[in-house]
Amino acid sequence: MPERAAGAGGAGSSVEARHDVVIVGGGAVGLLLGCLLAGRGIDVVVLERRMSRGTGRSRAIGIHPPGLRALARAGVETEVVAAAVPIRDGRATCGGRTLGTMSFRGRGGGGSGSAVLSLPQLETEAILERRLGDLRPGGMRRGVEVRAVHDRGADVQVDAVVDGASLRLTARYVVGADGVRSGIRSSLELGWRPRRGRAQYVMCDTRDDTGEAETALLHFEPAGVVESFPMPGGRRRWVARVRRPPAHLTPETLAAIVGSRTGGGFDVAAASEPSAFEARQHLADRMAVGRIALAGDAAHEISPIGGQGMNLGWLDALRLDHDLAAALAVGAPFEAFDVYDRVRRSAARRAVRRAAFNMAVGAPASGARLRVRNAAVRTLDLPPLRSLLARAFTMRGL
């Protein structure tokens, strides 16, 4: 619907607009949901506080087969596949000896959709934002800071600020896709409980000199796991688990960690600025209340290794697209998110357990614990467990 001004404009003015769905947060999850709904002809707007996406670190890079199917539904699969590189295999080693292998070839429909794809999240978001603009010009609004949401029973009022002026929107439904520090979740007091799985990592991107451009390399060493993943442009991401990040983190520091554990290294001169992060896990007590739902990191914080959180959020978006379309078709009932809350919280719990297992396997180990860990990885390399392992690492069943 067209907006109507409720004031004379300028600071302190108020603008009102009505929409079927307001999405708070223009990251990967909010943009995908916006594209899905806009593709159905639904009146949707995505509100994003940041004026630009920025040019920072690539954050998540892994696009798993279920996530690619979600992107296909939004009409961006071809563009994503063209920009990404496939990860078709994985190999786990310790002390230079192979513990197990995984193959993502010939699974889930063939072609590039069979593999895990690697594409920096910022590039994926740019593709989705362009698609949303094509489907619904003006469907993405930047520089809008949402201050409050009020579920009024028949609709939801969204109070925001843009360019110093107040903005009031009314929607039949609101989705909070506003990240781990979600203001929507906090305002609704939906709870945020820590779950098992917590670890410190350091990482950087550099030129790929491994000669294995489609293989994920997992070094389960006594001092902690070192993982590396192919990236577009002939680059590779290196991630190492540490007990605590070095006080002065440089490419040389990270290269020394990788070298001491694996016997190899990477080109320091070609490396990006390294960063440290803590993988933590949380789940909201509820993912929806009334006409307001949470999606992505606002609903569940999952270990970011391999893009798990982003892909899980895309599966939230797929479910929301289905449920919102069904609800809007029958008059927008109040209980539209009841099934979504139950189904997606169950999926998030399974994802948390998988991620906690992955972090436990990559923890520092020695003596009997190291031998047991390595024996367990070798066991997982045996049929039929190998297919189950590949299924877990590609996030099928969520």
SETOR-210623 format. One line per 8 residues: for each residue x, y, z of C-alpha. Coordinates in steps of 0.001 Angstrom, whole numbers. Example, Ala and Ser with C-alpha at 12.3 -4.5 7.8 and 13.67 -1.06 7.14 Angstrom:
<pts>
12300:-4500:7800 ~ 13670:-1060:7140
</pts>
This chain:
<pts>
0:0:0 ~ 1167:3593:-478 ~ 2488:5376:2572 ~ 662:8368:3950 ~ 2391:11130:5875 ~ 980:11906:9295 ~ 3096:15006:9779 ~ 4768:17769:7871
8045:15887:7475 ~ 11450:16417:9035 ~ 12586:15525:12534 ~ 9793:14318:14744 ~ 7405:13601:11890 ~ 5560:10311:11566 ~ 4956:8255:8469 ~ 2513:5371:8449
2344:2379:6146 ~ 481:-921:6079 ~ 1903:-4220:4892 ~ 1040:-7886:5057 ~ 4439:-8794:6521 ~ 7224:-6703:8042 ~ 10627:-8382:8385 ~ 13033:-6769:10836
16610:-7458:9745 ~ 18094:-7454:6255 ~ 20704:-10178:6619 ~ 20782:-13464:4728 ~ 17666:-14873:6439 ~ 15501:-11762:6308 ~ 16376:-11173:2650 ~ 15588:-14754:1640
12214:-14649:3381 ~ 11494:-11306:1742 ~ 12271:-12786:-1682 ~ 10101:-15846:-1068 ~ 7099:-13791:24 ~ 7551:-11160:-2686 ~ 7669:-13961:-5259 ~ 4157:-14894:-4165
2939:-11329:-4625 ~ 2678:-10735:-868 ~ 3086:-7153:367 ~ 6334:-7483:2343 ~ 8972:-5002:3455 ~ 12403:-5727:4965 ~ 13686:-3141:7455 ~ 17447:-2909:7997
19189:-603:10447 ~ 22502:-464:8525 ~ 22770:1937:5616 ~ 25076:-417:3712 ~ 26181:-4034:3841 ~ 29803:-3058:4289 ~ 32917:-4794:3045 ~ 33989:-6661:6154
34971:-10273:6625 ~ 32980:-12879:4773 ~ 31522:-14511:7914 ~ 29648:-17657:6835 ~ 30754:-19257:3577 ~ 29043:-22673:3506 ~ 25827:-23194:1544 ~ 24517:-26696:2210
22189:-28594:-168 ~ 19017:-27758:1827 ~ 20074:-24100:1854 ~ 20657:-24146:-1900 ~ 17170:-25551:-2423 ~ 15823:-22619:-407 ~ 17788:-20200:-2584 ~ 16406:-21950:-5666
12895:-21237:-4423 ~ 13839:-17559:-4373 ~ 15083:-17747:-7957 ~ 18784:-17132:-7274 ~ 20250:-20651:-7538 ~ 21879:-20093:-10938 ~ 23575:-16869:-9851 ~ 24750:-18368:-6544
26153:-21518:-8186 ~ 27989:-19417:-10782 ~ 29639:-17292:-8070 ~ 30432:-20112:-5614 ~ 32923:-22970:-5621 ~ 31816:-26524:-4775 ~ 33161:-28525:-1854 ~ 32676:-32092:-3053
34807:-33993:-558 ~ 36083:-33871:2992 ~ 39058:-35598:4581 ~ 39844:-35951:8285 ~ 43443:-36558:9367 ~ 45567:-36722:12511 ~ 49347:-36678:12483 ~ 49327:-36923:8702
47270:-40141:8701 ~ 43780:-40269:7222 ~ 41041:-41030:9744 ~ 38093:-40808:7386 ~ 36682:-39287:4231 ~ 33355:-37856:3156 ~ 31968:-37463:-332 ~ 29203:-35039:-1218
29159:-36149:-4851 ~ 26040:-37657:-6376 ~ 23853:-36766:-3381 ~ 20612:-34840:-3303 ~ 19914:-34453:-7002 ~ 23315:-34238:-8712 ~ 25113:-31275:-10197 ~ 26405:-28437:-8055
23428:-28936:-5752 ~ 25033:-32210:-4651 ~ 27987:-30439:-3028 ~ 28364:-27940:-246 ~ 28988:-24592:-1928 ~ 31403:-21960:-679 ~ 30457:-18323:-1154 ~ 31060:-15420:1249
27871:-14421:3019 ~ 28197:-10787:1931 ~ 28071:-11888:-1710 ~ 25063:-14118:-1058 ~ 23269:-11222:627 ~ 24035:-8939:-2306 ~ 22470:-11471:-4699 ~ 19365:-11755:-2506
19011:-7994:-2145 ~ 19123:-7526:-5907 ~ 16507:-10255:-6309 ~ 14217:-8636:-3746 ~ 14557:-5327:-5599 ~ 13515:-7029:-8825 ~ 10546:-8772:-7239 ~ 9378:-5836:-5151
10980:-2447:-5800 ~ 11346:-649:-2488 ~ 10933:-3908:-590 ~ 14202:-3332:1250 ~ 14445:-193:3412 ~ 17819:705:4909 ~ 18527:3117:7740 ~ 15392:2077:9621
15889:1387:13319 ~ 12983:-517:14854 ~ 12342:624:18415 ~ 9282:-1425:19391 ~ 6657:-3868:18159 ~ 3170:-4118:19606 ~ 940:-7106:18916 ~ -2563:-5633:18984
-4388:-8902:18314 ~ -5716:-8055:14871 ~ -2361:-6690:13640 ~ 1113:-5608:14767 ~ 2308:-2034:15141 ~ 5996:-1402:14388 ~ 7543:1796:15730 ~ 10814:2858:14116
13052:5817:13413 ~ 14507:6802:10039 ~ 16541:9954:9373 ~ 15503:11341:12746 ~ 11804:10986:11980 ~ 9432:8509:13538 ~ 8039:5788:11313 ~ 4995:3712:12191
4085:623:10210 ~ 1217:-1776:10643 ~ 1454:-5396:9546 ~ -610:-8513:9781 ~ 2559:-10363:10824 ~ 6103:-9435:11871 ~ 9225:-11596:11643 ~ 12277:-10735:13702
15401:-11742:11763 ~ 17533:-9216:13606 ~ 20415:-11408:14716 ~ 21846:-12867:17903 ~ 21285:-9642:19845 ~ 17692:-9481:18642 ~ 15784:-6532:20027 ~ 12534:-8221:18972
13329:-11297:21066 ~ 14326:-9174:24059 ~ 11227:-7002:23903 ~ 8973:-10068:23787 ~ 10910:-11722:26669 ~ 11060:-15030:24800 ~ 14070:-16286:26743 ~ 17589:-17084:25531
19015:-20236:27065 ~ 22640:-21355:26651 ~ 23126:-24855:25227 ~ 26061:-27245:25250 ~ 28937:-26350:22953 ~ 31348:-23461:23320 ~ 34805:-22941:21850 ~ 37319:-20293:20781
38675:-20084:17227 ~ 40983:-17964:15101 ~ 40692:-17716:11318 ~ 41856:-16003:8161 ~ 41543:-16333:4381 ~ 44521:-16740:2059 ~ 45601:-18162:-1268 ~ 44811:-21858:-1667
48092:-23709:-2162 ~ 46779:-27132:-1109 ~ 46110:-28406:-4619 ~ 42709:-29653:-3409 ~ 40377:-26954:-4630 ~ 37156:-28907:-3908 ~ 38095:-30596:-617 ~ 37485:-29584:2994
40504:-30554:5112 ~ 39918:-31380:8776 ~ 43031:-31889:10920 ~ 41995:-33437:14255 ~ 45276:-32801:16034 ~ 46092:-33197:19760 ~ 46319:-29413:20246 ~ 42906:-28875:18634
41283:-29030:15240 ~ 42472:-27075:12229 ~ 39903:-26827:9425 ~ 40269:-25339:5974 ~ 37669:-24776:3280 ~ 37905:-23723:-388 ~ 36658:-20262:-1323 ~ 36023:-18525:-4651
38911:-16834:-6393 ~ 41449:-19545:-5575 ~ 41405:-18766:-1868 ~ 40972:-20909:1235 ~ 39733:-20236:4753 ~ 41781:-21568:7678 ~ 40163:-21977:11091 ~ 41966:-23242:14211
40523:-24008:17602 ~ 42473:-22432:20456 ~ 42218:-22496:24227 ~ 42309:-18694:24121 ~ 43021:-16276:21261 ~ 46576:-14892:21099 ~ 46917:-11413:22575 ~ 48401:-10175:19283
46806:-12049:16392 ~ 48589:-11732:13047 ~ 48729:-13879:9904 ~ 52144:-15065:11100 ~ 50636:-16147:14426 ~ 47883:-18157:12771 ~ 50287:-19652:10237 ~ 52504:-20775:13126
49514:-22455:14821 ~ 48588:-24243:11583 ~ 52178:-25255:10919 ~ 52834:-26591:14414 ~ 49758:-28813:14235 ~ 49666:-29951:10624 ~ 53250:-29620:9414 ~ 51993:-27382:6630
51126:-23744:6343 ~ 49874:-21002:4089 ~ 51122:-17894:2322 ~ 51235:-15189:4984 ~ 51740:-12438:2406 ~ 48441:-13349:696 ~ 46482:-13677:3946 ~ 43690:-11377:5054
43652:-9827:8494 ~ 42898:-12705:10911 ~ 40104:-12613:13444 ~ 39097:-14443:16595 ~ 35612:-15538:17533 ~ 33814:-17594:20122 ~ 31342:-20232:18979 ~ 28417:-20292:21416
25027:-21921:21324 ~ 21685:-20588:22529 ~ 18032:-21309:21836 ~ 15037:-19074:22388 ~ 12393:-20626:24634 ~ 9871:-19864:21912 ~ 10250:-18902:18268 ~ 6862:-17217:17996
4197:-15543:20059 ~ 950:-14276:18613 ~ 1564:-12521:15300 ~ 5326:-12196:15789 ~ 7927:-14861:14929 ~ 11710:-15135:15190 ~ 13968:-16565:12500 ~ 17665:-17277:12066
20153:-16106:14691 ~ 17394:-14238:16529 ~ 15890:-17646:17379 ~ 18964:-19862:17660 ~ 22693:-19259:17955 ~ 24534:-22231:16441 ~ 28264:-22755:15948 ~ 29049:-20740:12793
31603:-23244:11472 ~ 30593:-24233:7932 ~ 27692:-21779:7717 ~ 25411:-23925:9873 ~ 23556:-21009:11434 ~ 22846:-19288:8111 ~ 21522:-22467:6512 ~ 19350:-23285:9517
17884:-19788:9289 ~ 17098:-20301:5603 ~ 15121:-23403:6524 ~ 13224:-21265:9036 ~ 12452:-18892:6168 ~ 11133:-21719:3984 ~ 8724:-22780:6704 ~ 7636:-19201:7377
7025:-18621:3680 ~ 4696:-21626:3597 ~ 2873:-20778:6815 ~ 2499:-17063:6090 ~ 1152:-17685:2594 ~ -1373:-20166:3975 ~ -2436:-17804:6763 ~ -2823:-14764:4520
-4923:-16805:2112 ~ -7521:-17488:4823 ~ -7770:-14085:6499 ~ -4570:-13898:8586 ~ -5534:-15850:11728 ~ -3817:-15089:15032 ~ -2378:-18616:15443 ~ -470:-18700:12132
2890:-19473:13788 ~ 1838:-22324:16104 ~ 3177:-25116:13876 ~ 6261:-23114:12912 ~ 7219:-22680:16563 ~ 6990:-26394:17285 ~ 8631:-27695:14100 ~ 11522:-25251:13868
12425:-25357:17568 ~ 12719:-29131:17224 ~ 14999:-28703:14195 ~ 17099:-26134:16051 ~ 17587:-28514:18956 ~ 18868:-31195:16558 ~ 21225:-28692:14937 ~ 22586:-27664:18342
23304:-31287:19223 ~ 25131:-31836:15912 ~ 27192:-28699:16355 ~ 28056:-29616:19958 ~ 29259:-33036:18746 ~ 31399:-31393:16048 ~ 32964:-29046:18598 ~ 33651:-31919:21006
35408:-33907:18284 ~ 37622:-30916:17513 ~ 38645:-30232:21115 ~ 42265:-30708:22263 ~ 42909:-34332:23229 ~ 45802:-36538:24290 ~ 46521:-40067:25503 ~ 43580:-42410:25750
41114:-39674:24909 ~ 42932:-38959:21635 ~ 43002:-42641:20708 ~ 39307:-43058:21454 ~ 38452:-39937:19470 ~ 40443:-41083:16444 ~ 38968:-44575:16617 ~ 35480:-43060:16677
36226:-40968:13577 ~ 37551:-44069:11795 ~ 34372:-45930:12731 ~ 32263:-43151:11249 ~ 34156:-43682:7987 ~ 32676:-47188:7623 ~ 29473:-47919:5657 ~ 26659:-47225:6427
27845:-44666:8978 ~ 29755:-42758:6301 ~ 26519:-41770:4574 ~ 25022:-40718:7900 ~ 28068:-38563:8600 ~ 27841:-36889:5209 ~ 24136:-36321:5822 ~ 24896:-34628:9149
27640:-32403:7716 ~ 25389:-31279:4852 ~ 22519:-30439:7249 ~ 19969:-32776:5732 ~ 17022:-33664:7951 ~ 16696:-30162:9454
</pts>
